[in-house]
């Protein structure tokens, strides 16, 4: 059932509140908001990985940079202990370009 509102009879504040309500609860808005949230979470996780690699190995060279996206495909509970315990060589061997991730 379509909502039949006569916009001319509403105050500007009421119109703004109605638009805000519609935006907050429209499925497209909610989906876009969820996607933005997930992207933010992924960026934060990526920053954690980079910081740990820098702390452990001094810098992130091309080889280490190549494994970041692969590591991020794992749940945090799996990749964090690996980042903290495996050597540089072990990380590259396990997650390098020629290898698929194994937990």
C-alpha positions as CSV (number, residue, x, y, z in Angstrom):
1,X,0.0,0.0,0.0
2,X,1.7,3.2,-1.1
3,X,2.2,6.0,1.4
4,X,0.1,9.0,0.3
5,X,1.6,12.1,1.9
6,X,0.8,15.6,0.9
7,X,4.2,17.1,1.2
8,X,2.9,20.7,0.9
9,X,1.1,20.4,4.2
10,X,4.1,19.3,6.2
11,X,6.5,21.6,7.9
12,X,10.1,21.6,6.5
13,X,11.3,19.9,9.7
14,X,8.6,17.1,9.2
15,X,9.7,16.6,5.7
16,X,13.3,16.2,6.7
17,X,12.4,13.8,9.5
18,X,10.3,11.7,7.0
19,X,13.1,11.6,4.5
20,X,15.6,10.6,7.2
21,X,13.2,7.9,8.3
22,X,12.8,6.6,4.8
23,X,16.6,6.6,4.2
24,X,17.3,4.8,7.5
25,X,15.0,2.0,6.8
26,X,15.2,1.6,3.0
27,X,16.7,-1.8,2.1
28,X,19.2,-0.2,-0.2
29,X,20.4,2.2,2.5
30,X,20.7,-0.6,5.0
31,X,22.7,-2.7,2.6
32,X,25.0,0.2,1.7
33,X,25.5,0.9,5.4
34,X,26.4,-2.8,6.1
35,X,28.8,-2.9,3.1
36,X,30.5,0.3,4.4
37,X,30.8,-1.2,7.9
38,X,32.3,-4.4,6.5
39,X,34.8,-2.4,4.4
40,X,35.8,-0.4,7.5
41,X,36.4,-3.6,9.5
42,X,38.5,-5.1,6.7
43,X,40.6,-1.9,6.4
44,X,41.2,-2.0,10.2
45,X,42.2,-5.7,10.0
46,X,44.6,-4.9,7.2
47,X,46.1,-2.1,9.3
48,X,46.6,-4.6,12.2
49,X,48.4,-7.0,9.9
50,X,50.7,-4.3,8.5
51,X,51.5,-3.0,11.9
52,X,52.4,-6.4,13.2
53,X,54.6,-7.2,10.2
54,X,56.4,-3.9,10.6
55,X,56.9,-4.4,14.3
56,X,58.2,-8.0,13.8
57,X,60.3,-7.5,10.6
58,X,61.1,-3.8,10.6
59,X,59.4,-3.0,7.3
60,X,57.1,-4.5,4.7
61,X,58.9,-5.4,1.5
62,X,57.2,-6.7,-1.7
63,X,57.3,-10.3,-0.5
64,X,55.5,-9.5,2.8
65,X,53.1,-7.2,1.1
66,X,52.1,-10.0,-1.2
67,X,50.8,-12.2,1.6
68,X,48.6,-9.5,3.4
69,X,45.5,-10.1,1.3
70,X,45.8,-13.9,1.7
71,X,46.2,-13.6,5.5
72,X,43.1,-11.4,5.6
73,X,41.0,-14.2,4.1
74,X,41.5,-16.2,7.3
75,X,39.5,-15.5,10.5
76,X,41.4,-13.3,12.9
77,X,41.6,-16.1,15.4
78,X,43.7,-18.0,12.9
79,X,45.9,-15.3,11.3
80,X,46.9,-13.4,14.5
81,X,48.7,-16.3,16.2
82,X,50.4,-17.1,12.9
83,X,51.6,-13.5,12.5
84,X,52.9,-13.5,16.0
85,X,54.7,-16.9,16.0
86,X,55.8,-17.8,12.4
87,X,59.1,-16.5,11.1
88,X,59.3,-14.4,8.0
89,X,60.3,-17.4,5.9
90,X,57.6,-19.5,7.3
91,X,54.9,-16.9,6.6
92,X,56.2,-16.5,3.0
93,X,56.4,-20.2,2.5
94,X,52.9,-20.8,3.8
95,X,51.1,-17.8,2.3
96,X,53.4,-16.7,-0.6
97,X,52.1,-16.3,-4.2
98,X,52.8,-19.9,-5.2
99,X,51.0,-21.3,-2.1
100,X,47.4,-21.4,-1.1
101,X,46.5,-20.6,2.5
102,X,46.6,-23.5,5.0
103,X,45.7,-23.2,8.6
